């Protein structure tokens, strides 16, 4: 396939432009979205297993809101609640 003269001309202009105007660095500033938080609940040394339960949607909404307010994930919140329950029981 033959390269057209127009393409060669455009390509030549691009290389000249790049040589004359070097890119300003950094082109994009990268910042973390949020700080990494420490785990609130220490995970036990033992094997972790999955725990699924069905709960009312209204209760799940309350759990999610509380987790956001306390800046904790739901897994850690539920684990902490259950740890406290069995300490007192």
KOLLUM-93224 format. One record per residue: residue number from 1; z, y, x of N, C-alpha, C in turn. Coordinates in steps of 0.2 Angstrom, whole numbers, plus 5000, padded with zeros to 4 digits. Each point is the difference from the previous one (the first is absolute). Layout:
N
PT;resi;n.up;n.north;n.east;ca.up;ca.north;ca.east;c.up;c.north;c.east
PT;NUM;Z;Y;X;Z;Y;X;Z;Y;X
...
// end
This chain:
89
PT;resi;n.up;n.north;n.east;ca.up;ca.north;ca.east;c.up;c.north;c.east
PT;1;5000;4994;5004;5000;5006;4996;5000;5006;5004
PT;2;4996;5005;4999;4999;5006;5004;5004;5005;4998
PT;3;5004;5004;5004;5004;5005;4999;4996;5007;4999
PT;4;5001;5003;4994;4996;5006;4999;5002;5006;5005
PT;5;4995;5005;5001;5002;5005;5004;5005;5005;4997
PT;6;5000;5000;4993;5005;5004;4997;5007;4997;5001
PT;7;5001;4994;5000;5006;4997;5001;5003;5001;5008
PT;8;4995;4999;5004;5002;5002;5007;5002;5007;5001
PT;9;4997;5004;4997;5001;5007;5000;5007;5002;4998
PT;10;5002;4997;4994;5006;5001;4997;5006;4997;5004
PT;11;4999;4994;5003;5004;4997;5004;5002;5004;5007
PT;12;4994;5002;5002;5001;5005;5006;5004;5006;4999
PT;13;4999;5003;4994;5005;5006;4998;5007;4998;4999
PT;14;5001;4994;4998;5007;4998;4999;5004;4999;5007
PT;15;4996;4997;5004;5003;4999;5007;5002;5007;5003
PT;16;4995;5004;4999;5001;5007;5003;5006;5003;4997
PT;17;5001;5000;4993;5005;5003;4997;5007;4997;5002
PT;18;5000;4993;5001;5006;4997;5002;5002;5002;5007
PT;19;4995;5001;5004;5002;5002;5007;5002;5007;5000
PT;20;4998;5005;4996;5002;5007;5000;5006;5001;4996
PT;21;5002;4996;4995;5006;5001;4996;5004;4994;5000
PT;22;5004;4999;5005;5004;4994;5000;5005;5000;4994
PT;23;5002;4994;4998;5005;5000;4994;5007;5002;5002
PT;24;5003;5004;4996;5007;5002;5001;5004;4994;4998
PT;25;5005;4998;5005;5004;4995;4999;5007;5002;4999
PT;26;5004;4997;4996;4999;4995;4996;4996;5002;4993
PT;27;4996;4996;4998;4996;5002;4994;5004;4999;4994
PT;28;5005;4995;5000;5004;4999;4994;5007;4999;5003
PT;29;5005;5004;4996;5007;4999;5002;5003;4994;4996
PT;30;5004;4996;5003;5003;4994;4997;5007;5001;5000
PT;31;5003;5000;4994;5007;5000;4999;5003;4995;4996
PT;32;5006;4997;5001;5002;4995;4996;5002;5002;4993
PT;33;4998;4996;4995;5001;5002;4993;5008;5000;4999
PT;34;5004;4995;5002;5007;5001;4999;5003;4996;5006
PT;35;5006;5001;5001;5004;4997;5005;5002;4993;4998
PT;36;5000;4996;5005;5002;4993;4999;5007;5000;4999
PT;37;5002;4997;4994;5007;4999;4999;5003;4994;5002
PT;38;5006;5000;5002;5004;4994;5002;5001;4996;4993
PT;39;5000;4993;5001;5002;4996;4995;5007;5001;4998
PT;40;5001;5000;4993;5007;5002;4998;5003;4993;4999
PT;41;4997;4995;4999;5003;4993;4999;4998;4996;5006
PT;42;5005;4997;5003;4998;4996;5006;4998;4993;4997
PT;43;4994;4998;5003;4997;4994;4997;5004;4994;5004
PT;44;5002;4995;4996;5004;4995;5003;4995;4996;5005
PT;45;5004;4996;5004;4996;4996;5005;4997;4994;4997
PT;46;5002;4998;4994;4997;4994;4997;4993;5002;4997
PT;47;4997;4995;4998;4994;5000;4997;5000;5004;4993
PT;48;4994;5004;5000;5000;5005;4994;4995;4996;4995
PT;49;5002;5001;4993;4997;4996;4995;4998;5005;4995
PT;50;4995;4999;4996;4998;5004;4995;5004;4999;4993
PT;51;5001;5006;4997;5005;5000;4994;4996;5004;4994
PT;52;4998;4996;4995;4996;5003;4995;5004;5000;4993
PT;53;5001;5005;4997;5003;5000;4993;4996;5005;4996
PT;54;5000;4998;4993;4997;5005;4995;5006;5004;4997
PT;55;4999;5007;5000;5004;5004;4998;4997;5005;4995
PT;56;5003;5004;4995;4997;5004;4996;4997;5006;5004
PT;57;4994;5002;4998;4996;5006;5003;5004;5006;5001
PT;58;5005;5001;4995;5004;5007;5000;5005;4999;5006
PT;59;5002;4994;5001;5005;4999;5006;4996;5001;5007
PT;60;4994;4997;5000;4996;5000;5006;4999;5008;5002
PT;61;4998;5004;4995;4999;5007;5001;5006;5003;5003
PT;62;5006;4999;4997;5006;5002;5003;5001;4998;5007
PT;63;4999;4994;5001;5001;4998;5007;4995;5003;5005
PT;64;4994;5001;4998;4995;5004;5004;5002;5007;5001
PT;65;5003;5003;4995;5002;5007;5001;5006;5001;5004
PT;66;5004;4995;5000;5006;5001;5004;4999;4998;5007
PT;67;4995;4996;5001;4998;4998;5007;4997;5006;5003
PT;68;4996;5004;4997;4996;5006;5002;5006;5005;5002
PT;69;5005;5001;4995;5005;5005;5001;5004;4998;5006
PT;70;5001;4994;5002;5004;4998;5005;4996;4999;5007
PT;71;4994;5000;4999;4995;4999;5006;5001;4993;5003
PT;72;5000;4995;4995;5001;4993;5002;4995;4996;4997
PT;73;4998;4995;5003;4995;4995;4996;5004;4996;4995
PT;74;4996;4997;4995;5003;4996;4995;5003;4994;5003
PT;75;4997;4997;5005;5003;4994;5003;5007;5001;5003
PT;76;5000;5005;5003;5007;5002;5003;5005;5001;4995
PT;77;4998;5004;4995;5005;5002;4995;5002;4994;4996
PT;78;4996;4995;4998;5002;4994;4997;5005;4996;5004
PT;79;4998;4999;5006;5004;4996;5005;5007;5003;5001
PT;80;5000;5007;5000;5007;5003;5001;5004;4999;4994
PT;81;4997;5001;4994;5004;4999;4994;5002;4993;5000
PT;82;4996;4995;5001;5002;4993;5000;5006;4998;5005
PT;83;4999;5003;5006;5005;4999;5005;5007;5003;4998
PT;84;5000;5006;4997;5006;5003;4998;5003;4996;4994
PT;85;4996;4997;4996;5002;4996;4994;5004;4994;5002
PT;86;4997;4997;5005;5003;4993;5002;5006;5002;5005
PT;87;5000;5006;5003;5006;5001;5004;5006;5001;4995
PT;88;4999;5003;4995;5006;5002;4995;5001;4994;4995
PT;89;4995;4995;5000;5001;4995;4995;5003;4994;5003
// end
